Amino acid sequence: VMFLGQLYHDLINVYLVRNDVSEANAYLEKLNQLDSGPEENLFVHTYFLLAEGLILKFSDSLMAKFKSSDNFLKIANSPMVDSSLTAQAIFNFVDLLLLEVKLTQNEEKLKDIHIWLQKLFVLADEQNSSVLEIQCYLLDSKLKLLEFKIQESKEILSVAQELANQKGVKKFENLITREMNQLLS
C-alpha cells in the first residue's frame, strides 16, 4: 500500500509538470482510495494530502491555491513520516505565503516565512541534508532581496555556492551561479 501511495504521488507530480491536471486527478482518486486515514497508514495519508495540495495549488483559482495551504500545514504540523515530504509541504506553503505577500503587499507575512525557513534549516540539520540546506539558503537569499538586503543576499548565495561546490551538487551549482549573475546585474 505504501509503495502504491508513493507511486501515485510521483505520477501526480509528473502529470502536473506536464500540465495534465486531468491525469493527475485520476491518480489522486486512486490515491484517495488507498488512503484510510492517518490512523491506518500515515505515509499514504501524507502522500494524499501532499498530492491533493499540489493539484489545488496548480489550479488557476486563488481559492483553491489557498485551500491547498491547509494540506501543507497539516503535513508540516504532523508527526514527521518522511523529511522530504515535510520539506516539500513547507516549501509549498512558503510559496503560497510569498504569493500572498505579492498580492496583498502585506510584508508582515515575511515574518511567517522566516519562521518556516528556520524550521527548514533545523530539518536540514537533523537530516544532515546538504541539498535541503542549499535550498534553504536559496530561499533565504530571495527573502533578503525582498527585504532589499542586497549584500546579505549575496553573502547567503556565496555560502550556498560554496556548499554546493563542496558537496558536488551540480544541479544547484548552476542554479546558484545563475542567481548570483542575476543579482550582480
Disulfide bonds with the S-S distance in Angstrom:
none
